[in-house]
């Protein structure tokens, strides 16, 4: 990927992340005091168990090194910009979903570089100098393309709420469009390899998505959380920021193989989300 394409991709992702900020308020971070157990369970699922399950699947399915890094990358990313909407459509606790998105977006600023550092060393044999450079570059890029635009979005939401409300719908459409264009771009660029890639990592991505959705729900219920909270934790555990994963793979890591699992996972997670939404709404109607 040339420098101009990397800049355009960074700008597009910043717009997506600003859209996330438009839906957040400072109260969303304070809400942890209201239901600390739910937030802790949700974050443990997303930040700890999700990468561990990804690594276990890589080991069991014997996924090759470059795709293994990509699968761990998507597992390390925070919830996607649409996870709050999906949680709402699934009759979950939207406030909890927003709170988990807010916290995970900040915390993954620190966890993504660590997970990528380990995965590069373990699977790709990267030397120490390259790993340290990657850690610094990843942290810097994550800060610029996530924290800064999210903060800008939150400032707009705080001081210009009417403008934020008008912008949200357009930015959500832009978010979906950016992800779709990234997936289409990867498919075209790797058109001769996409089917073999899907065979290699498709099962792993599907099992990762289904297992984290299931584990998120069951762990919440195990700790006596309400059904609505369990639904939100499930969604936040299984819906990842595919746009961020693909952008990091292409823009920072400059490796198409690293981006493939993120693209495959994104397609799968939206399909499973639609099935869940349909099932829960049908159940509600009956």
C-alpha positions in Angstrom: 0.0 0.0 0.0 1.5 3.4 -1.0 1.6 6.4 1.3 -1.3 8.2 -0.3 -3.6 5.1 0.1 -2.5 4.8 3.7 -3.4 8.4 4.3 -6.9 8.0 2.8 -7.4 4.8 4.8 -6.4 6.6 8.0 -8.8 9.5 7.3 -11.6 7.1 6.6 -11.0 5.2 9.8 -10.8 8.4 11.8 -14.3 9.4 10.4 -15.6 6.0 11.5 -14.1 6.4 15.0 -15.4 10.0 15.3 -18.8 8.5 14.6 -18.4 6.2 17.6 -17.5 9.3 19.7 -20.7 11.0 18.5 -22.6 8.4 20.4 -20.6 8.5 23.6 -20.8 10.8 26.6 -18.6 11.2 29.7 -21.5 9.5 31.7 -20.8 6.3 29.7 -17.4 6.0 31.4 -18.9 6.9 34.8 -21.6 4.2 34.4 -19.1 1.5 35.5 -20.1 2.6 39.1 -23.8 1.6 38.3 -23.0 -1.9 37.2 -19.3 -2.7 37.8 -19.8 -6.5 37.6 -21.3 -6.3 34.2 -18.6 -4.1 32.8 -15.8 -6.2 34.3 -17.3 -9.4 32.9 -17.7 -7.8 29.5 -14.2 -6.5 29.4 -12.7 -9.8 30.6 -14.5 -11.6 27.8 -13.4 -9.1 25.2 -9.9 -8.2 26.2 -8.7 -11.5 27.6 -10.9 -14.5 26.7 -11.3 -13.5 23.0 -7.6 -13.5 22.2 -7.1 -16.7 24.2 -9.9 -18.5 22.2 -8.3 -17.2 19.0 -4.9 -18.6 19.9 -6.5 -22.0 20.9 -8.3 -22.2 17.6 -5.1 -21.3 15.7 -3.4 -24.2 17.5 -6.2 -26.7 17.0 -6.9 -25.8 13.4 -3.2 -25.4 12.6 -3.7 -22.0 10.9 -0.6 -20.8 9.1 1.5 -18.0 10.6 0.4 -14.9 8.6 -3.3 -15.7 8.9 -2.8 -16.6 12.6 -1.5 -13.0 13.2 -4.5 -11.7 11.4 -6.9 -13.7 13.5 -5.3 -12.5 16.7 -5.4 -9.0 15.3 -9.2 -9.1 14.8 -9.6 -10.7 18.2 -7.6 -7.9 19.9 -9.7 -5.1 18.4 -12.5 -3.4 20.4 -16.2 -3.7 19.6 -17.2 -2.3 16.3 -19.0 1.0 15.7 -22.2 -0.9 15.0 -22.1 -3.1 18.1 -24.3 -0.7 20.1 -26.9 -0.7 17.3 -26.9 -4.5 17.1 -27.3 -4.7 20.9 -30.3 -2.4 20.7 -31.9 -4.4 17.9 -31.3 -7.6 19.9 -33.2 -6.1 22.9 -30.0 -5.9 24.9 -28.9 -3.3 27.5 -27.9 -0.5 25.1 -26.4 1.6 27.9 -24.1 -1.3 29.0 -23.2 -1.9 25.4 -22.2 1.8 24.9 -20.2 1.7 28.2 -18.3 -1.5 27.1 -17.5 0.1 23.7 -16.2 3.2 25.4 -13.9 1.3 27.8 -12.7 -1.3 25.3 -11.8 1.5 22.7 -9.5 3.1 25.3 -8.0 -0.1 26.8 -7.2 -1.7 23.4 -4.9 1.2 22.8 -2.6 -0.6 25.1 -3.6 -4.3 24.6 -3.4 -4.3 20.7 0.3 -3.5 20.6 1.1 -6.1 23.2 -0.9 -8.8 21.5 0.5 -8.0 18.1 4.1 -7.9 19.5 3.6 -11.3 20.9 2.0 -12.7 17.8 4.6 -11.3 15.5 7.4 -12.8 17.6 5.6 -16.2 18.1 4.3 -16.7 14.5 6.6 -14.6 12.3 9.9 -14.7 14.2 10.2 -10.9 14.1 13.4 -9.6 15.7 13.4 -7.5 18.8 14.1 -4.2 17.0 11.3 -4.7 14.5 8.9 -5.6 17.3 9.7 -2.5 19.3 9.2 -0.4 16.2 5.9 -2.1 15.6 4.8 -1.5 19.2 5.6 2.2 19.0 4.1 2.6 15.5 0.9 0.7 16.5 0.4 2.7 19.6 1.0 6.0 17.8 -1.4 5.1 14.9 -4.0 3.7 17.3 -3.9 6.9 19.3 -4.3 9.1 16.2 -7.0 7.1 14.5 -9.0 6.1 17.5 -8.6 8.2 20.7 -8.3 11.6 18.9 -11.4 11.2 16.7 -13.4 9.6 19.5 -12.6 12.5 21.7 -13.5 15.0 18.9 -16.8 13.2 18.5 -17.5 13.3 22.2 -16.8 17.0 22.3 -19.3 17.6 19.5 -21.8 15.5 21.3 -21.2 17.5 24.5 -21.4 21.0 23.1 -23.4 20.5 19.9 -25.8 17.6 20.6 -28.2 18.5 17.8 -25.3 18.5 15.3 -24.0 15.2 16.7 -27.5 13.6 16.3 -27.6 14.7 12.6 -24.1 13.4 11.9 -24.6 10.0 13.5 -26.7 8.5 10.8 -24.5 9.7 8.0 -21.3 8.5 9.8 -22.9 5.0 10.4 -23.5 4.7 6.7 -20.0 5.9 6.0 -18.7 3.3 8.5 -20.5 0.4 6.7 -19.3 1.7 3.4 -15.7 1.9 4.4 -15.7 -1.7 5.7 -17.4 -2.9 2.6 -14.9 -1.1 0.3 -12.0 -2.6 2.3 -13.4 -6.1 2.0 -14.1 -5.6 -1.7 -10.6 -4.2 -2.2 -9.0 -7.2 -0.5 -11.1 -9.6 -2.5 -10.2 -8.0 -5.8 -6.5 -7.8 -4.9 -6.4 -11.4 -3.7 -9.0 -12.7 -6.1 -6.8 -15.8 -7.0 -6.2 -16.6 -3.3 -9.5 -15.6 -1.6 -11.2 -19.0 -1.8 -8.1 -20.8 -0.4 -7.8 -18.1 2.2 -11.4 -18.5 3.2 -10.9 -22.3 3.4 -7.9 -21.8 5.7 -9.3 -19.2 8.1 -13.1 -19.3 7.5 -13.7 -22.1 10.0 -11.5 -20.5 12.6 -13.2 -17.1 12.2 -16.7 -18.7 12.4 -15.8 -20.7 15.5 -14.2 -17.7 17.1 -17.4 -15.6 16.5 -19.8 -18.3 17.6 -17.8 -19.3 20.7 -17.3 -15.7 21.9 -21.0 -14.8 21.4 -21.9 -17.9 23.3 -19.3 -17.5 26.1 -20.2 -13.8 26.5 -23.9 -14.7 27.1 -23.2 -17.7 29.3 -20.6 -16.0 31.5 -23.0 -13.1 32.1 -25.8 -15.5 33.1 -23.4 -17.5 35.3 -22.7 -14.4 37.3 -26.5 -13.8 37.7 -26.7 -10.8 35.3 -30.0 -10.0 33.7 -30.9 -11.3 30.3 -30.6 -7.9 28.6 -27.1 -7.4 30.1 -26.1 -10.9 29.0 -27.2 -10.1 25.4 -25.1 -6.9 25.3 -22.0 -8.7 26.7 -22.5 -11.4 24.1 -22.7 -8.8 21.3 -19.7 -6.8 22.5 -17.7 -10.0 22.8 -18.5 -11.2 19.3 -18.8 -8.0 17.2 -15.3 -6.7 16.5 -14.0 -3.5 14.8 -13.2 -5.2 11.5 -12.4 -1.8 9.9 -9.7 -1.1 12.4 -8.2 -4.6 12.0 -8.0 -4.4 8.3 -6.7 -0.8 8.4 -3.9 -1.8 10.8 -3.0 -4.8 8.6 -2.9 -2.9 5.4 -1.8 0.5 6.5 0.6 -0.2 9.3 1.7 -3.8 8.9 1.5 -3.6 5.1 0.5 -7.3 4.8 -2.5 -8.5 2.9 -2.5 -11.9 4.7 -2.9 -10.1 8.1 -6.0 -8.4 6.7 -7.8 -11.5 5.4 -9.0 -12.9 8.8 -10.5 -9.4 9.6 -12.4 -9.3 6.3 -13.7 -12.9 6.7 -14.6 -12.4 10.4 -16.5 -9.2 9.5 -18.6 -11.0 6.9 -19.3 -13.8 9.3 -20.1 -11.6 12.4 -22.7 -9.6 10.5 -24.4 -12.8 9.2 -24.6 -14.2 12.7 -25.8 -10.9 14.1 -28.7 -10.8 11.6 -29.6 -14.4 12.6 -29.6 -13.5 16.3 -31.6 -10.3 15.7 -34.2 -12.2 13.7 -34.4 -14.9 16.3 -34.7 -12.6 19.3 -37.3 -10.4 17.6 -39.3 -13.4 16.4 -39.2 -14.8 20.0 -40.3 -11.4 21.3 -43.2 -11.3 18.9 -44.4 -14.7 19.9 
